Amino acid sequence: MAWIQEIGQNRGAKSRYFRFENDAAALPPPAKIMAKLGNSYCQLRLYCIRLSDEIVILVNGGRKTSQTVQNSPERMVYFRFASRMAQQLIELIQSGELVLDGK
């Protein structure tokens, strides 16, 4: 929750604060970003869709139970859902059916 507030209120949803996983993204940020900020390892993985520096759609997630999402069947379902949702939104934006306008 602290990272969501920090990004939303202070830093903006800059791409460097997200882990990119296919078309979706995930929080917390990559380990080197977390280390620079003095934060320790986080066991939570929150899948989201970063559409711009101002727009992020929080999708789902949970406690990280393995080093990779491929080794975590429950998280893999969440990851696939977020990735499919991101693909559909990207297609709508590219076709002009969905237009991003600020926040």
DRENMIMAR-324061 format. One record per residue: residue in three letters; x, y, z of N, C-alpha, C in turn; chain; residue number from 1. Coordinates in nm, 4 decimals, decimal comma. Layout:
<gutis>
("ALA" (X Y Z) (X Y Z) (X Y Z) "A" NUM),
...
</gutis>
This chain:
<gutis>
("MET" (0,0824 -0,1195 0,0000) (0,0000 0,0000 0,0000) (0,0868 0,1258 0,0000) "A" 1),
("ALA" (0,1982 0,1197 0,0703) (0,2858 0,2364 0,0776) (0,3383 0,2737 -0,0608) "A" 2),
("TRP" (0,3724 0,1730 -0,1424) (0,4230 0,2022 -0,2761) (0,3162 0,2611 -0,3650) "A" 3),
("ILE" (0,1957 0,2118 -0,3558) (0,0856 0,2662 -0,4361) (0,0655 0,4132 -0,4001) "A" 4),
("GLN" (0,0654 0,4451 -0,2716) (0,0505 0,5840 -0,2284) (0,1687 0,6690 -0,2739) "A" 5),
("GLU" (0,2879 0,6175 -0,2611) (0,4079 0,6920 -0,3000) (0,4064 0,7253 -0,4489) "A" 6),
("ILE" (0,3737 0,6270 -0,5300) (0,3678 0,6490 -0,6744) (0,2541 0,7450 -0,7084) "A" 7),
("GLY" (0,1386 0,7216 -0,6497) (0,0210 0,8034 -0,6808) (0,0306 0,9469 -0,6342) "A" 8),
("GLN" (0,0906 0,9709 -0,5200) (0,0913 1,1048 -0,4626) (0,2199 1,1823 -0,4878) "A" 9),
("ASN" (0,3329 1,1125 -0,5030) (0,4608 1,1836 -0,5084) (0,5420 1,1624 -0,6352) "A" 10),
("ARG" (0,5537 1,0410 -0,6803) (0,6493 1,0101 -0,7858) (0,5899 1,0009 -0,9257) "A" 11),
("GLY" (0,4633 0,9695 -0,9365) (0,4055 0,9409 -1,0667) (0,4336 0,7968 -1,1042) "A" 12),
("ALA" (0,3599 0,7471 -1,1998) (0,3711 0,6070 -1,2389) (0,4769 0,5904 -1,3482) "A" 13),
("LYS" (0,5974 0,6321 -1,3186) (0,7087 0,6206 -1,4133) (0,7386 0,4727 -1,4383) "A" 14),
("SER" (0,7774 0,4415 -1,5591) (0,7984 0,3014 -1,5961) (0,9027 0,2321 -1,5089) "A" 15),
("ARG" (1,0022 0,3064 -1,4597) (1,1088 0,2436 -1,3800) (1,0596 0,1863 -1,2472) "A" 16),
("TYR" (0,9420 0,2267 -1,2027) (0,8889 0,1772 -1,0758) (0,8095 0,0474 -1,0901) "A" 17),
("PHE" (0,8037 -0,0072 -1,2112) (0,7246 -0,1273 -1,2363) (0,8107 -0,2384 -1,2939) "A" 18),
("ARG" (0,7721 -0,3589 -1,2647) (0,8317 -0,4765 -1,3268) (0,7444 -0,5061 -1,4484) "A" 19),
("PHE" (0,8028 -0,5118 -1,5664) (0,7228 -0,5400 -1,6845) (0,7207 -0,6890 -1,7119) "A" 20),
("GLU" (0,6015 -0,7388 -1,7260) (0,5794 -0,8818 -1,7446) (0,4809 -0,8969 -1,8598) "A" 21),
("ASN" (0,5358 -0,9207 -1,9790) (0,4574 -0,9219 -2,1028) (0,3912 -0,7852 -2,1188) "A" 22),
("ASP" (0,2614 -0,7816 -2,1404) (0,1943 -0,6524 -2,1591) (0,1509 -0,5892 -2,0273) "A" 23),
("ALA" (0,1515 -0,6668 -1,9218) (0,1131 -0,6151 -1,7901) (0,2378 -0,5659 -1,7161) "A" 24),
("ALA" (0,2171 -0,5190 -1,5962) (0,3271 -0,4744 -1,5099) (0,3005 -0,5287 -1,3709) "A" 25),
("ALA" (0,3992 -0,5135 -1,2837) (0,3827 -0,5617 -1,1467) (0,4546 -0,4696 -1,0499) "A" 26),
("LEU" (0,4050 -0,4667 -0,9303) (0,4684 -0,3992 -0,8182) (0,5028 -0,5056 -0,7156) "A" 27),
("PRO" (0,5989 -0,4907 -0,6323) (0,6811 -0,3716 -0,6106) (0,7809 -0,3520 -0,7238) "A" 28),
("PRO" (0,8473 -0,2366 -0,7241) (0,9472 -0,2072 -0,8261) (1,0601 -0,3104 -0,8255) "A" 29),
("PRO" (1,1425 -0,3107 -0,9309) (1,2578 -0,4007 -0,9334) (1,3461 -0,3832 -0,8096) "A" 30),
("ALA" (1,4185 -0,4884 -0,7747) (1,4998 -0,4909 -0,6519) (1,5989 -0,3748 -0,6440) "A" 31),
("LYS" (1,6621 -0,3376 -0,7557) (1,7608 -0,2289 -0,7478) (1,6945 -0,0946 -0,7153) "A" 32),
("ILE" (1,5715 -0,0731 -0,7603) (1,4976 0,0494 -0,7232) (1,4629 0,0436 -0,5750) "A" 33),
("MET" (1,4152 -0,0711 -0,5291) (1,3802 -0,0871 -0,3874) (1,5031 -0,0644 -0,2998) "A" 34),
("ALA" (1,6182 -0,1178 -0,3398) (1,7415 -0,1033 -0,2617) (1,7845 0,0427 -0,2536) "A" 35),
("LYS" (1,7742 0,1162 -0,3644) (1,8106 0,2582 -0,3645) (1,7256 0,3371 -0,2662) "A" 36),
("LEU" (1,6012 0,2940 -0,2506) (1,5093 0,3639 -0,1619) (1,5158 0,3126 -0,0190) "A" 37),
("GLY" (1,6017 0,2138 0,0048) (1,6197 0,1623 0,1397) (1,5137 0,0641 0,1830) "A" 38),
("ASN" (1,4375 0,0125 0,0895) (1,3331 -0,0837 0,1238) (1,3866 -0,2256 0,1128) "A" 39),
("SER" (1,3318 -0,3127 0,1927) (1,3748 -0,4521 0,1891) (1,2869 -0,5317 0,0931) "A" 40),
("TYR" (1,3163 -0,6572 0,0835) (1,2438 -0,7500 -0,0030) (1,0952 -0,7512 0,0324) "A" 41),
("CYS" (1,0118 -0,7551 -0,0696) (0,8666 -0,7572 -0,0498) (0,8107 -0,8881 -0,1042) "A" 42),
("GLN" (0,7280 -0,9544 -0,0280) (0,6711 -1,0821 -0,0704) (0,5415 -1,0671 -0,1483) "A" 43),
("LEU" (0,4945 -0,9449 -0,1658) (0,3711 -0,9220 -0,2384) (0,4013 -0,8985 -0,3857) "A" 44),
("ARG" (0,3177 -0,9522 -0,4726) (0,3256 -0,9209 -0,6142) (0,1873 -0,8713 -0,6539) "A" 45),
("LEU" (0,1804 -0,7481 -0,7024) (0,0546 -0,6869 -0,7435) (0,0616 -0,6602 -0,8927) "A" 46),
("TYR" (-0,0252 -0,7255 -0,9681) (-0,0276 -0,7061 -1,1136) (-0,1138 -0,5863 -1,1478) "A" 47),
("CYS" (-0,0679 -0,5119 -1,2454) (-0,1365 -0,3906 -1,2846) (-0,1107 -0,3627 -1,4321) "A" 48),
("ILE" (-0,1792 -0,2614 -1,4824) (-0,1599 -0,2189 -1,6204) (-0,1240 -0,0714 -1,6158) "A" 49),
("ARG" (-0,0045 -0,0400 -1,6581) (0,0429 0,0987 -1,6611) (0,0148 0,1545 -1,7991) "A" 50),
("LEU" (-0,0808 0,2467 -1,8067) (-0,1176 0,3052 -1,9350) (-0,0420 0,4355 -1,9621) "A" 51),
("SER" (-0,0031 0,5047 -1,8559) (0,0722 0,6294 -1,8700) (0,1355 0,6617 -1,7353) "A" 52),
("ASP" (0,2042 0,7749 -1,7278) (0,2625 0,8181 -1,6004) (0,1548 0,8578 -1,4994) "A" 53),
("GLU" (0,0323 0,8744 -1,5473) (-0,0784 0,9148 -1,4595) (-0,1830 0,8059 -1,4396) "A" 54),
("ILE" (-0,1837 0,7049 -1,5258) (-0,2922 0,6061 -1,5221) (-0,2376 0,4651 -1,5036) "A" 55),
("VAL" (-0,2785 0,4030 -1,3938) (-0,2441 0,2637 -1,3650) (-0,3720 0,1943 -1,3197) "A" 56),
("ILE" (-0,3992 0,0798 -1,3789) (-0,5140 -0,0003 -1,3378) (-0,4613 -0,1146 -1,2519) "A" 57),
("LEU" (-0,5040 -0,1190 -1,1278) (-0,4651 -0,2285 -1,0386) (-0,5540 -0,3471 -1,0703) "A" 58),
("VAL" (-0,4934 -0,4642 -1,0924) (-0,5699 -0,5793 -1,1380) (-0,5871 -0,6823 -1,0269) "A" 59),
("ASN" (-0,4782 -0,7426 -0,9809) (-0,4872 -0,8491 -0,8815) (-0,3479 -0,8846 -0,8337) "A" 60),
("GLY" (-0,3366 -0,9845 -0,7521) (-0,2052 -1,0272 -0,7051) (-0,2155 -1,1067 -0,5776) "A" 61),
("GLY" (-0,1053 -1,1127 -0,5074) (-0,1019 -1,1874 -0,3830) (0,0401 -1,2082 -0,3355) "A" 62),
("ARG" (0,0531 -1,2913 -0,2366) (0,1838 -1,3206 -0,1778) (0,2671 -1,4044 -0,2730) "A" 63),
("LYS" (0,3888 -1,3638 -0,2941) (0,4813 -1,4347 -0,3823) (0,5266 -1,5621 -0,3126) "A" 64),
("THR" (0,5034 -1,6764 -0,3784) (0,5364 -1,8046 -0,3166) (0,6521 -1,8755 -0,3862) "A" 65),
("SER" (0,7016 -1,8188 -0,4970) (0,8155 -1,8782 -0,5672) (0,8948 -1,7655 -0,6342) "A" 66),
("GLN" (1,0129 -1,7986 -0,6824) (1,0990 -1,6980 -0,7442) (1,0392 -1,6446 -0,8744) "A" 67),
("THR" (0,9698 -1,7305 -0,9504) (0,9098 -1,6885 -1,0768) (0,7604 -1,7159 -1,0761) "A" 68),
("VAL" (0,6882 -1,6382 -1,1543) (0,5436 -1,6572 -1,1635) (0,5112 -1,7933 -1,2264) "A" 69),
("GLN" (0,5969 -1,8421 -1,3139) (0,5730 -1,9711 -1,3774) (0,5707 -2,0860 -1,2766) "A" 70),
("ASN" (0,6384 -2,0688 -1,1646) (0,6418 -2,1726 -1,0603) (0,5373 -2,1504 -0,9520) "A" 71),
("SER" (0,4459 -2,0596 -0,9761) (0,3410 -2,0303 -0,8792) (0,2057 -2,0364 -0,9505) "A" 72),
("PRO" (0,1420 -2,1548 -0,9540) (0,0184 -2,1726 -1,0313) (-0,0907 -2,0704 -1,0002) "A" 73),
("GLU" (-0,1096 -2,0377 -0,8741) (-0,2138 -1,9410 -0,8382) (-0,1818 -1,8021 -0,8934) "A" 74),
("ARG" (-0,0568 -1,7583 -0,8811) (-0,0161 -1,6278 -0,9347) (-0,0185 -1,6263 -1,0869) "A" 75),
("MET" (0,0085 -1,7432 -1,1490) (0,0092 -1,7512 -1,2948) (-0,1282 -1,7178 -1,3522) "A" 76),
("VAL" (-0,2340 -1,7614 -1,2862) (-0,3701 -1,7276 -1,3297) (-0,3894 -1,5768 -1,3261) "A" 77),
("TYR" (-0,3449 -1,5113 -1,2193) (-0,3575 -1,3662 -1,2062) (-0,2738 -1,2944 -1,3126) "A" 78),
("PHE" (-0,1534 -1,3449 -1,3336) (-0,0635 -1,2867 -1,4323) (-0,1244 -1,2942 -1,5726) "A" 79),
("ARG" (-0,1752 -1,4092 -1,6088) (-0,2362 -1,4258 -1,7413) (-0,3559 -1,3345 -1,7594) "A" 80),
("PHE" (-0,4384 -1,3222 -1,6576) (-0,5548 -1,2341 -1,6651) (-0,5104 -1,0892 -1,6876) "A" 81),
("ALA" (-0,4139 -1,0427 -1,6102) (-0,3650 -0,9053 -1,6239) (-0,3041 -0,8833 -1,7623) "A" 82),
("SER" (-0,2315 -0,9806 -1,8112) (-0,1679 -0,9688 -1,9416) (-0,2720 -0,9621 -2,0535) "A" 83),
("ARG" (-0,3743 -1,0461 -2,0465) (-0,4809 -1,0427 -2,1481) (-0,5564 -0,9109 -2,1435) "A" 84),
("MET" (-0,5854 -0,8640 -2,0243) (-0,6559 -0,7363 -2,0087) (-0,5718 -0,6221 -2,0671) "A" 85),
("ALA" (-0,4414 -0,6239 -2,0400) (-0,3516 -0,5213 -2,0937) (-0,3493 -0,5261 -2,2459) "A" 86),
("GLN" (-0,3415 -0,6452 -2,3029) (-0,3415 -0,6588 -2,4488) (-0,4668 -0,5978 -2,5099) "A" 87),
("GLN" (-0,5817 -0,6246 -2,4494) (-0,7075 -0,5708 -2,5012) (-0,7110 -0,4186 -2,4919) "A" 88),
("LEU" (-0,6635 -0,3636 -2,3811) (-0,6610 -0,2177 -2,3668) (-0,5652 -0,1539 -2,4676) "A" 89),
("ILE" (-0,4503 -0,2154 -2,4882) (-0,3548 -0,1637 -2,5863) (-0,4171 -0,1625 -2,7261) "A" 90),
("GLU" (-0,4869 -0,2689 -2,7612) (-0,5542 -0,2752 -2,8920) (-0,6587 -0,1644 -2,9050) "A" 91),
("LEU" (-0,7354 -0,1401 -2,7993) (-0,8374 -0,0342 -2,8035) (-0,7743 0,1039 -2,8182) "A" 92),
("ILE" (-0,6635 0,1253 -2,7504) (-0,5930 0,2543 -2,7612) (-0,5368 0,2707 -2,9023) "A" 93),
("GLN" (-0,4744 0,1668 -2,9553) (-0,4156 0,1745 -3,0887) (-0,5210 0,1947 -3,1971) "A" 94),
("SER" (-0,6402 0,1393 -3,1776) (-0,7474 0,1542 -3,2760) (-0,8204 0,2879 -3,2629) "A" 95),
("GLY" (-0,7959 0,3597 -3,1542) (-0,8632 0,4866 -3,1317) (-0,9967 0,4750 -3,0610) "A" 96),
("GLU" (-1,0366 0,3530 -3,0260) (-1,1637 0,3340 -2,9553) (-1,1547 0,3783 -2,8098) "A" 97),
("LEU" (-1,0353 0,3785 -2,7549) (-1,0113 0,4251 -2,6184) (-0,9058 0,5341 -2,6249) "A" 98),
("VAL" (-0,9373 0,6475 -2,5661) (-0,8458 0,7618 -2,5689) (-0,8087 0,7986 -2,4262) "A" 99),
("LEU" (-0,6788 0,8113 -2,4009) (-0,6312 0,8546 -2,2698) (-0,6267 1,0064 -2,2692) "A" 100),
("ASP" (-0,6826 1,0658 -2,1644) (-0,6872 1,2117 -2,1553) (-0,6514 1,2528 -2,0137) "A" 101),
("GLY" (-0,5217 1,2700 -1,9872) (-0,4766 1,3082 -1,8535) (-0,4997 1,1983 -1,7530) "A" 102),
("LYS" (-0,5450 1,2377 -1,6365) (-0,5682 1,1411 -1,5295) (-0,7040 1,0790 -1,5432) "A" 103),
</gutis>
